Structure formats: structure tokens, C-alpha cells
């Protein structure tokens, strides 16, 4: 299927934000007022954007000051490609309807996907309902590889052209070299040690989410309804990494609502899939990969636990 570029609209200003920042950036509340939805509820926030509900049908992803319009457009077009390649999989993925520029601030208007975050559901579900949801959550991550994207390289799908490589092992090593320059001093020996151990090549390359954890997954009626946040972390590579990350990210530092029983169920699932043998190696690579995220206290706590436990 041919992918059509996402619609680009300028509101109040025709210029994309310039590199180097802003003298005075509009507040999110000002942007919501310009969109005609003052006081729209905040659904979530991350390092790249704040997400607000625009009623029941749409959301506004307001990028942080400094975001560049071409990057938002590239993300929107990747999401369109993923949605077109999703086929009849039983979960939805994000789709961007418009990319706006409002006095230098970049905003993506997306369709609102059904369901509640699994991270919230885990705070109150129990018994068979909880176990069934977690089983579907784990089975869903193993189906991301069925999204039929094709690339002639291993590595990032958005940006990071210098990290794209001819093999998964080359990319994995290059990615950790980049993390090595940005991680805290006390983690550098451990990250360097992980970098020296090449990951095995996959039998088949595929789309890898790499940020699949309960807050990025929605569920409705006890089943996963949508997988969010295909973006800066998404790569073309080894699908086993998604399975390992889905289990690793259930650790308390990242998913405080997950229980010891949830984690046991997840490791049993890995064993049933024949993926237990590579889990420790994959988990250490993930911790080394995220060691650059120094502004996320909880995530850095998890990285230290995983990396320094072997040191």
C-alpha cells in the first residue's frame, strides 16, 4: 500500500521552530486554547511531549520547545507506514492526522486509541483477570514482528543514520558506543563491558518497538487494544529484544504496579517461548542502552541495578 504523507498545517505561524531554542515559547495551556480546547486533560507526558485529550476521538501531542517540524513529520509518516503494515493484528497503533506549528511549537494531532494503560490496570486488577491480561500483554509483544516493515539495514527507523549497520551486532555495538559517551561515570565500565559482547544475529530482521512496557500499552475488556509510542526508540532488528524488554521492564523500578507474581509469570512465558537463555544478555544490553537517560531517576535506578549487579 502506498503511504501518503501526513497533512501539514501551519496555525498562527508558517515557520517551523528554528534550531537553537526560543526566546519565549508558548505554554501548553496557550496552545490548547488556540486549538479550541482550553483545559484539555493531560493523558501523559514523556521526554519528548505532553499528550492531551481532545475529546473522545483525538489527542494532541504537544512537543517540547525545541522540537523540529521535520522530525514530527518523519514520525507521522513512520506511524502511517506501521498502521498500513499492521494487517489484521488485534491491536491498534497510533496514527497522526495533522502536524501543526503554533507560534513555533510543534503539535501532532492523532486519533485517540481505545483503552486504559496497562500500568493503571495493574494497580487494581487481581486473580485470573490480571493473569489473563498479562498473558495477552506478553503475547502482543511477540506479534509486533508481524508488522511487515522492510528495511535494508539494522538500526533506528527515525534519525540515527550514522548508527544504521549491515548487521544487528554492529548496530548494537554502535548504539552502546553512543550511550557510553553520555552515561554517568560510575556506569561506564559496565556499559563498555556489555559493548564488547556482541549480540547474536536474528534469523529474520523485523520491526522492534524497544520501549514496550505497561504505560505504553492500552487494554480494553481484558485484552490489549493498542500499542503506543513507536518512535525514537523503534529499530529494525531482532524481535527477541522486544520479548526480553517486555519482561525486563516489569521490574519494580520501571513498572511499580507489577508484582513478583507478574514477573514470575513473565519469566515462565519466556521459558515457554524458548527465549530464557538469552534473557540476561538482552537485559544487560537494554540497561546499557538506557544508561544515557540521566534525566529519568527511576530508569537510571533500574540501569544501575542491572549493570552493577554483575560488576
Secondary structure, 3 states (H helix, E strand, C coil): CCCCCCEEEEEECCCCCCCCCCCCCCCHHHHHHHCCCCCCCEEEECCCEEEEEECCCEEEEEECCCCCHHHHHHHHHHHHHHHHHCCCCCCEECCEEEEEEECCEEEEEEECCCCEEHHHHCCCCCHHHHHHHHHHHHHHHCCHHHCCCCCCCEEECCCCHHHCECCHHHHHHHHHHHHHCCCCHHHHHHHHHHHCCCCCCCCCCEEECCCCCHHHEEEECCEEEEECCCCCCCEEECCHHHHHHHHHCCCCCCCCCCCHHHHHHHHHHHHHCCCCCCHHHHHHHHHHHHCCCCCCHHHHHHHHHHHHCCC
